[in-house]
Amino acid sequence: MKIGMAGEARGVKRIRVLLAKPGLDGHDRGVKVIARALRDAGFEVLYTGLHQTCEQIVAMAIQEDVDVIGVSILSGGHMGALSRIVQLLREQQAGDIVVVAGGFIPDEQEVATLKQLGVREIFDVDTRTDTVVTFLRDVVTRSAGAARG
């Protein structure tokens, strides 16, 4: 489902974000709040819906040519799901897609491990939406600048 389908303003490429809920986690209020905040900030947001596999998430991200995959996890399956998503992106030569996660990841060592694997940021359940918007704008702008220069 696409959220926020308005066209690109005067040639400025809108940041495309795929929000995903892998596995059996059925709690989607938070991801919908983030979807709304990103859309209101001018991002183009695609939401996979619940119960997606890592393979489905990566395939959709590549098909839709997104800049960012945002994974929402509250169920405790973050290590396996995020590791697999990053691995699949690299295998598909799509490692330039920024991967971030939000939800409940209480173990700081796991957060450090995920960042070492290539997850750019972990947002906990108390993160303000404007913090997420600013971070994604900055990281995508930097990534685009690095790709050009």
N, CA and C atoms as a LAMMPS dump frame, in Angstrom:
ITEM: TIMESTEP
0
ITEM: NUMBER OF ATOMS
447
ITEM: BOX BOUNDS ff ff ff
-5.0000000000000000e+02 5.0000000000000000e+02
-5.0000000000000000e+02 5.0000000000000000e+02
-5.0000000000000000e+02 5.0000000000000000e+02
ITEM: ATOMS id mol type element x y z
1 1 1 N 0.844 -1.167 0
2 1 2 C 0 0 0
3 1 3 C 0.89 1.23 0
4 2 1 N 0.626 2.167 -0.888
5 2 2 C 1.396 3.399 -0.938
6 2 3 C 0.678 4.449 -0.108
7 3 1 N 1.463 5.168 0.669
8 3 2 C 0.925 6.246 1.494
9 3 3 C 1.614 7.522 1.04
10 4 1 N 0.85 8.525 0.64
11 4 2 C 1.448 9.78 0.221
12 4 3 C 1.921 9.726 -1.214
13 5 1 N 0.993 9.769 -2.144
14 5 2 C 1.307 9.558 -3.548
15 5 3 C 1.497 10.841 -4.352
16 6 1 N 1.588 11.976 -3.726
17 6 2 C 1.752 13.213 -4.48
18 6 3 C 3.035 13.163 -5.294
19 7 1 N 3.038 13.832 -6.426
20 7 2 C 4.184 13.795 -7.33
21 7 3 C 5.39 14.532 -6.782
22 8 1 N 6.507 14.383 -7.464
23 8 2 C 7.72 15.051 -7.055
24 8 3 C 7.602 16.54 -7.351
25 9 1 N 8.034 17.351 -6.41
26 9 2 C 7.916 18.794 -6.534
27 9 3 C 9.097 19.368 -7.31
28 10 1 N 8.836 19.952 -8.458
29 10 2 C 9.817 20.682 -9.246
30 10 3 C 11.144 19.942 -9.402
31 11 1 N 11.067 18.684 -9.761
32 11 2 C 12.274 17.926 -10.054
33 11 3 C 13.045 17.432 -8.842
34 12 1 N 12.58 17.727 -7.653
35 12 2 C 13.252 17.265 -6.45
36 12 3 C 12.783 15.841 -6.165
37 13 1 N 13.724 14.928 -6.1
38 13 2 C 13.369 13.533 -5.86
39 13 3 C 12.933 13.368 -4.409
40 14 1 N 11.747 12.826 -4.239
41 14 2 C 11.258 12.539 -2.887
42 14 3 C 11.958 11.299 -2.365
43 15 1 N 12.257 11.295 -1.099
44 15 2 C 12.867 10.132 -0.471
45 15 3 C 11.8 9.054 -0.367
46 16 1 N 12.136 7.862 -0.868
47 16 2 C 11.199 6.734 -0.861
48 16 3 C 11.577 5.785 0.265
49 17 1 N 10.609 5.518 1.126
50 17 2 C 10.834 4.668 2.297
51 17 3 C 9.853 3.507 2.272
52 18 1 N 10.389 2.307 2.44
53 18 2 C 9.564 1.115 2.601
54 18 3 C 9.554 0.771 4.08
55 19 1 N 8.377 0.753 4.673
56 19 2 C 8.231 0.348 6.07
57 19 3 C 7.728 -1.079 6.102
58 20 1 N 8.355 -1.903 6.929
59 20 2 C 8.069 -3.333 6.91
60 20 3 C 7.897 -3.898 8.308
61 21 1 N 7.054 -4.92 8.394
62 21 2 C 6.806 -5.66 9.631
63 21 3 C 7.098 -7.138 9.362
64 22 1 N 8.332 -7.57 9.628
65 22 2 C 8.663 -8.97 9.348
66 22 3 C 8.115 -9.925 10.401
67 23 1 N 7.947 -11.157 9.992
68 23 2 C 7.592 -12.209 10.948
69 23 3 C 6.169 -12.125 11.443
70 24 1 N 5.982 -12.617 12.642
71 24 2 C 4.643 -12.759 13.202
72 24 3 C 4.201 -11.593 14.076
73 25 1 N 5.007 -10.571 14.173
74 25 2 C 4.675 -9.409 14.989
75 25 3 C 3.423 -8.736 14.427
76 26 1 N 2.386 -8.639 15.224
77 26 2 C 1.13 -8.063 14.761
78 26 3 C 0.855 -6.672 15.284
79 27 1 N 1.82 -6.056 15.933
80 27 2 C 1.631 -4.715 16.503
81 27 3 C 2.09 -3.679 15.493
82 28 1 N 1.154 -2.951 14.902
83 28 2 C 1.537 -2.026 13.841
84 28 3 C 1.171 -0.571 14.092
85 29 1 N 0.769 -0.227 15.291
86 29 2 C 0.428 1.174 15.568
87 29 3 C 1.64 2.082 15.374
88 30 1 N 2.791 1.682 15.903
89 30 2 C 3.996 2.506 15.803
90 30 3 C 4.434 2.739 14.372
91 31 1 N 4.423 1.694 13.555
92 31 2 C 4.844 1.841 12.165
93 31 3 C 3.876 2.755 11.411
94 32 1 N 2.627 2.737 11.776
95 32 2 C 1.662 3.629 11.123
96 32 3 C 1.879 5.083 11.545
97 33 1 N 2.287 5.301 12.778
98 33 2 C 2.613 6.657 13.243
99 33 3 C 3.825 7.182 12.466
100 34 1 N 4.842 6.333 12.313
101 34 2 C 6.036 6.734 11.563
102 34 3 C 5.672 6.982 10.095
103 35 1 N 4.836 6.133 9.513
104 35 2 C 4.417 6.323 8.121
105 35 3 C 3.77 7.69 7.943
106 36 1 N 2.913 8.043 8.841
107 36 2 C 2.217 9.337 8.762
108 36 3 C 3.19 10.502 8.901
109 37 1 N 4.106 10.392 9.852
110 37 2 C 5.078 11.47 10.073
111 37 3 C 5.972 11.651 8.848
112 38 1 N 6.424 10.548 8.264
113 38 2 C 7.273 10.638 7.079
114 38 3 C 6.505 11.215 5.893
115 39 1 N 5.282 10.757 5.712
116 39 2 C 4.457 11.288 4.623
117 39 3 C 4.221 12.783 4.807
118 40 1 N 3.902 13.183 6.027
119 40 2 C 3.666 14.6 6.301
120 40 3 C 4.923 15.445 6.082
121 41 1 N 6.1 14.808 6.196
122 41 2 C 7.371 15.505 5.985
123 41 3 C 7.803 15.485 4.514
124 42 1 N 6.972 14.912 3.634
125 42 2 C 7.263 14.937 2.21
126 42 3 C 7.894 13.684 1.643
127 43 1 N 8.04 12.66 2.448
128 43 2 C 8.585 11.395 1.964
129 43 3 C 7.49 10.625 1.227
130 44 1 N 7.896 9.754 0.317
131 44 2 C 6.964 8.801 -0.268
132 44 3 C 7.104 7.522 0.552
133 45 1 N 6.002 7.051 1.093
134 45 2 C 6.034 5.93 2.024
135 45 3 C 5.245 4.757 1.461
136 46 1 N 5.875 3.592 1.497
137 46 2 C 5.217 2.344 1.131
138 46 3 C 5.239 1.471 2.373
139 47 1 N 4.127 0.837 2.676
140 47 2 C 4.034 -0.019 3.857
141 47 3 C 3.675 -1.427 3.409
142 48 1 N 4.473 -2.395 3.821
143 48 2 C 4.272 -3.77 3.38
144 48 3 C 3.078 -4.438 4.021
145 49 1 N 2.644 -3.931 5.149
146 49 2 C 1.64 -4.633 5.932
147 49 3 C 2.312 -5.633 6.859
148 50 1 N 1.507 -6.391 7.549
149 50 2 C 1.999 -7.338 8.553
150 50 3 C 2.494 -8.641 7.935
151 51 1 N 3.313 -9.332 8.7
152 51 2 C 3.694 -10.731 8.446
153 51 3 C 4.45 -10.945 7.139
154 52 1 N 5.429 -10.107 6.873
155 52 2 C 6.228 -10.231 5.661
156 52 3 C 7.498 -11.037 5.93
157 53 1 N 7.969 -11.747 4.922
158 53 2 C 9.254 -12.425 5.031
159 53 3 C 10.35 -11.43 4.653
160 54 1 N 11.556 -11.733 5.053
161 54 2 C 12.695 -10.89 4.676
162 54 3 C 12.843 -10.836 3.166
163 55 1 N 12.621 -11.961 2.51
164 55 2 C 12.716 -12.021 1.054
165 55 3 C 11.67 -11.118 0.395
166 56 1 N 10.454 -11.107 0.923
167 56 2 C 9.403 -10.237 0.377
168 56 3 C 9.769 -8.76 0.565
169 57 1 N 10.297 -8.439 1.724
170 57 2 C 10.67 -7.055 2.026
171 57 3 C 11.745 -6.569 1.058
172 58 1 N 12.794 -7.364 0.883
173 58 2 C 13.893 -6.968 -0.002
174 58 3 C 13.421 -6.901 -1.453
175 59 1 N 12.624 -7.858 -1.886
176 59 2 C 12.121 -7.839 -3.263
177 59 3 C 11.297 -6.578 -3.519
178 60 1 N 10.441 -6.219 -2.585
179 60 2 C 9.618 -5.021 -2.763
180 60 3 C 10.488 -3.768 -2.752
181 61 1 N 11.483 -3.728 -1.882
182 61 2 C 12.371 -2.562 -1.81
183 61 3 C 13.088 -2.347 -3.138
184 62 1 N 13.569 -3.422 -3.72
185 62 2 C 14.276 -3.326 -5
186 62 3 C 13.301 -2.967 -6.114
187 63 1 N 12.16 -3.628 -6.154
188 63 2 C 11.16 -3.359 -7.19
189 63 3 C 10.693 -1.909 -7.145
190 64 1 N 10.516 -1.379 -5.953
191 64 2 C 10.001 -0.014 -5.795
192 64 3 C 11.107 1.043 -5.77
193 65 1 N 12.367 0.613 -5.89
194 65 2 C 13.512 1.524 -5.939
195 65 3 C 13.52 2.496 -4.754
196 66 1 N 13.439 1.935 -3.555
197 66 2 C 13.403 2.777 -2.363
198 66 3 C 14.806 3.189 -1.932
199 67 1 N 14.856 4.251 -1.162
200 67 2 C 16.105 4.733 -0.577
201 67 3 C 16.359 4.112 0.788
202 68 1 N 15.268 3.782 1.473
203 68 2 C 15.351 3.33 2.87
204 68 3 C 14.373 2.192 3.1
205 69 1 N 14.824 1.203 3.877
206 69 2 C 13.92 0.207 4.448
207 69 3 C 13.888 0.467 5.939
208 70 1 N 12.695 0.707 6.464
209 70 2 C 12.502 0.862 7.9
210 70 3 C 11.781 -0.367 8.423
211 71 1 N 12.421 -1.088 9.319
212 71 2 C 11.867 -2.327 9.844
213 71 3 C 11.357 -2.067 11.254
214 72 1 N 10.107 -2.408 11.485
215 72 2 C 9.497 -2.256 12.797
216 72 3 C 9.402 -3.622 13.462
217 73 1 N 10.054 -3.73 14.626
218 73 2 C 10.08 -5.026 15.307
219 73 3 C 9.826 -4.83 16.795
220 74 1 N 8.819 -5.511 17.279
221 74 2 C 8.531 -5.524 18.714
222 74 3 C 8.543 -6.94 19.275
223 75 1 N 8.722 -7.924 18.423
224 75 2 C 8.533 -9.316 18.828
225 75 3 C 9.788 -10.035 19.287
226 76 1 N 10.927 -9.401 19.181
227 76 2 C 12.156 -10.056 19.595
228 76 3 C 12.895 -10.765 18.486
229 77 1 N 12.429 -10.719 17.266
230 77 2 C 13.098 -11.387 16.154
231 77 3 C 14.043 -10.49 15.385
232 78 1 N 14.504 -9.431 16.013
233 78 2 C 15.282 -8.413 15.318
234 78 3 C 16.628 -8.891 14.79
235 79 1 N 17.345 -9.701 15.55
236 79 2 C 18.678 -10.128 15.095
237 79 3 C 18.584 -10.922 13.789
238 80 1 N 17.715 -11.909 13.769
239 80 2 C 17.579 -12.733 12.568
240 80 3 C 17.038 -11.96 11.386
241 81 1 N 15.969 -11.2 11.606
242 81 2 C 15.325 -10.483 10.5
243 81 3 C 16.24 -9.412 9.916
244 82 1 N 16.828 -8.592 10.751
245 82 2 C 17.663 -7.51 10.24
246 82 3 C 18.94 -8.038 9.587
247 83 1 N 19.536 -9.056 10.177
248 83 2 C 20.726 -9.671 9.572
249 83 3 C 20.396 -10.211 8.188
250 84 1 N 19.264 -10.878 8.079
251 84 2 C 18.858 -11.473 6.802
252 84 3 C 18.557 -10.396 5.759
253 85 1 N 17.889 -9.336 6.145
254 85 2 C 17.568 -8.255 5.208
255 85 3 C 18.849 -7.627 4.664
256 86 1 N 19.795 -7.316 5.537
257 86 2 C 21.063 -6.731 5.098
258 86 3 C 21.798 -7.704 4.171
259 87 1 N 21.826 -8.978 4.528
260 87 2 C 22.478 -9.994 3.699
261 87 3 C 21.833 -10.078 2.313
262 88 1 N 20.504 -10.128 2.276
263 88 2 C 19.801 -10.22 0.997
264 88 3 C 20.043 -8.983 0.126
265 89 1 N 20.074 -7.82 0.731
266 89 2 C 20.348 -6.599 -0.034
267 89 3 C 21.731 -6.666 -0.672
268 90 1 N 22.708 -7.119 0.088
269 90 2 C 24.069 -7.237 -0.463
270 90 3 C 24.112 -8.262 -1.594
271 91 1 N 23.437 -9.388 -1.399
272 91 2 C 23.408 -10.424 -2.447
273 91 3 C 22.764 -9.914 -3.727
274 92 1 N 21.817 -9.005 -3.592
275 92 2 C 21.102 -8.451 -4.749
276 92 3 C 21.755 -7.165 -5.282
277 93 1 N 22.974 -6.875 -4.824
278 93 2 C 23.685 -5.653 -5.198
279 93 3 C 22.853 -4.404 -4.896
280 94 1 N 22.148 -4.427 -3.79
281 94 2 C 21.32 -3.29 -3.373
282 94 3 C 21.742 -2.803 -1.985
283 95 1 N 23.019 -2.962 -1.682
284 95 2 C 23.53 -2.556 -0.374
285 95 3 C 23.498 -1.063 -0.13
286 96 1 N 23.176 -0.272 -1.17
287 96 2 C 23.063 1.173 -1.004
288 96 3 C 21.731 1.578 -0.368
289 97 1 N 20.794 0.656 -0.278
290 97 2 C 19.526 0.956 0.394
291 97 3 C 19.804 1.019 1.901
292 98 1 N 19.459 2.132 2.505
293 98 2 C 19.681 2.341 3.931
294 98 3 C 18.678 1.507 4.721
295 99 1 N 19.173 0.787 5.717
296 99 2 C 18.307 -0.013 6.581
297 99 3 C 18.332 0.587 7.976
298 100 1 N 17.137 0.872 8.495
299 100 2 C 16.985 1.329 9.874
300 100 3 C 15.928 0.457 10.535
301 101 1 N 15.903 0.497 11.851
302 101 2 C 14.918 -0.307 12.576
303 101 3 C 14.346 0.507 13.724
304 102 1 N 13.13 0.155 14.075
305 102 2 C 12.488 0.783 15.212
306 102 3 C 11.738 -0.262 15.998
307 103 1 N 11.58 0.008 17.261
308 103 2 C 10.854 -0.93 18.107
309 103 3 C 11.561 -1.134 19.423
310 104 1 N 11.524 -2.362 19.877
311 104 2 C 12.057 -2.687 21.194
312 104 3 C 13.25 -3.616 21.054
313 105 1 N 14.446 -3.045 21.179
314 105 2 C 15.694 -3.813 21.133
315 105 3 C 16.499 -3.391 22.367
316 106 1 N 16.274 -4.069 23.493
317 106 2 C 16.827 -3.596 24.76
318 106 3 C 18.313 -3.865 24.973
319 107 1 N 18.881 -4.814 24.286
320 107 2 C 20.265 -5.217 24.507
321 107 3 C 21.209 -4.326 23.702
322 108 1 N 22.023 -3.527 24.404
323 108 2 C 22.923 -2.604 23.725
324 108 3 C 23.966 -3.332 22.887
325 109 1 N 24.372 -4.52 23.291
326 109 2 C 25.321 -5.301 22.489
327 109 3 C 24.68 -5.723 21.168
328 110 1 N 23.397 -6.081 21.198
329 110 2 C 22.708 -6.428 19.961
330 110 3 C 22.596 -5.214 19.042
331 111 1 N 22.341 -4.045 19.617
332 111 2 C 22.29 -2.818 18.815
333 111 3 C 23.639 -2.595 18.143
334 112 1 N 24.719 -2.739 18.895
335 112 2 C 26.062 -2.559 18.334
336 112 3 C 26.334 -3.581 17.223
337 113 1 N 25.946 -4.825 17.445
338 113 2 C 26.142 -5.87 16.437
339 113 3 C 25.367 -5.553 15.163
340 114 1 N 24.111 -5.123 15.317
341 114 2 C 23.298 -4.788 14.144
342 114 3 C 23.91 -3.634 13.355
343 115 1 N 24.436 -2.651 14.052
344 115 2 C 25.085 -1.526 13.357
345 115 3 C 26.342 -1.99 12.634
346 116 1 N 27.095 -2.917 13.238
347 116 2 C 28.278 -3.464 12.57
348 116 3 C 27.886 -4.229 11.308
349 117 1 N 26.73 -4.866 11.336
350 117 2 C 26.252 -5.613 10.176
351 117 3 C 25.777 -4.699 9.049
352 118 1 N 25.463 -3.441 9.365
353 118 2 C 25.046 -2.513 8.325
354 118 3 C 23.727 -1.799 8.57
355 119 1 N 23.069 -2.083 9.69
356 119 2 C 21.857 -1.33 10.038
357 119 3 C 22.321 0.056 10.466
358 120 1 N 21.809 1.09 9.796
359 120 2 C 22.331 2.441 10.025
360 120 3 C 21.919 3.045 11.352
361 121 1 N 20.702 2.737 11.805
362 121 2 C 20.259 3.295 13.085
363 121 3 C 19.159 2.432 13.663
364 122 1 N 19.085 2.434 14.982
365 122 2 C 18.023 1.756 15.718
366 122 3 C 17.288 2.83 16.517
367 123 1 N 15.997 2.943 16.286
368 123 2 C 15.164 3.904 17.007
369 123 3 C 14.327 3.141 18.018
370 124 1 N 14.441 3.524 19.286
371 124 2 C 13.641 2.808 20.279
372 124 3 C 12.216 3.358 20.306
373 125 1 N 11.389 2.746 21.101
374 125 2 C 9.964 3.084 21.106
375 125 3 C 9.694 4.507 21.583
376 126 1 N 10.657 5.144 22.225
377 126 2 C 10.473 6.511 22.719
378 126 3 C 11.03 7.58 21.787
379 127 1 N 11.537 7.2 20.632
380 127 2 C 12.118 8.162 19.705
381 127 3 C 11.03 9.053 19.121
382 128 1 N 11.321 10.35 19.095
383 128 2 C 10.373 11.314 18.515
384 128 3 C 10.358 11.176 16.989
385 129 1 N 9.2 11.384 16.396
386 129 2 C 9.091 11.237 14.943
387 129 3 C 9.959 12.244 14.208
388 130 1 N 10.106 13.455 14.739
389 130 2 C 10.949 14.442 14.06
390 130 3 C 12.414 14.015 14.051
391 131 1 N 12.836 13.249 15.036
392 131 2 C 14.199 12.712 15.057
393 131 3 C 14.394 11.723 13.911
394 132 1 N 13.4 10.877 13.673
395 132 2 C 13.465 9.902 12.581
396 132 3 C 13.495 10.63 11.242
397 133 1 N 12.628 11.615 11.064
398 133 2 C 12.567 12.385 9.818
399 133 3 C 13.921 13.042 9.536
400 134 1 N 14.472 13.714 10.52
401 134 2 C 15.752 14.402 10.343
402 134 3 C 16.867 13.417 10.014
403 135 1 N 16.923 12.318 10.738
404 135 2 C 17.963 11.325 10.491
405 135 3 C 17.878 10.797 9.059
406 136 1 N 16.685 10.408 8.623
407 136 2 C 16.543 9.833 7.288
408 136 3 C 16.88 10.849 6.203
409 137 1 N 16.46 12.085 6.365
410 137 2 C 16.817 13.123 5.39
411 137 3 C 18.328 13.264 5.292
412 138 1 N 18.972 13.333 6.448
413 138 2 C 20.424 13.522 6.475
414 138 3 C 21.16 12.341 5.851
415 139 1 N 20.798 11.122 6.238
416 139 2 C 21.532 9.951 5.758
417 139 3 C 21.303 9.723 4.266
418 140 1 N 20.105 9.951 3.778
419 140 2 C 19.843 9.763 2.346
420 140 3 C 20.533 10.857 1.541
421 141 1 N 20.525 12.077 2.026
422 141 2 C 21.203 13.175 1.333
423 141 3 C 22.706 12.927 1.264
424 142 1 N 23.285 12.472 2.385
425 142 2 C 24.725 12.148 2.393
426 142 3 C 25.037 10.999 1.448
427 143 1 N 24.19 9.967 1.455
428 143 2 C 24.407 8.815 0.583
429 143 3 C 24.333 9.225 -0.888
430 144 1 N 23.373 10.074 -1.218
431 144 2 C 23.219 10.528 -2.603
432 144 3 C 24.408 11.371 -3.018
433 145 1 N 24.886 12.22 -2.112
434 145 2 C 26.051 13.048 -2.402
435 145 3 C 27.307 12.209 -2.599
436 146 1 N 27.464 11.182 -1.803
437 146 2 C 28.633 10.293 -1.934
438 146 3 C 28.578 9.53 -3.254
439 147 1 N 27.382 9.134 -3.68
440 147 2 C 27.234 8.392 -4.936
441 147 3 C 27.564 9.263 -6.14
442 148 1 N 27.264 10.564 -6.041
443 148 2 C 27.536 11.49 -7.159
444 148 3 C 28.999 11.87 -7.205
445 149 1 N 29.623 12.019 -6.026
446 149 2 C 30.973 12.572 -6.008
447 149 3 C 31.939 11.584 -5.608
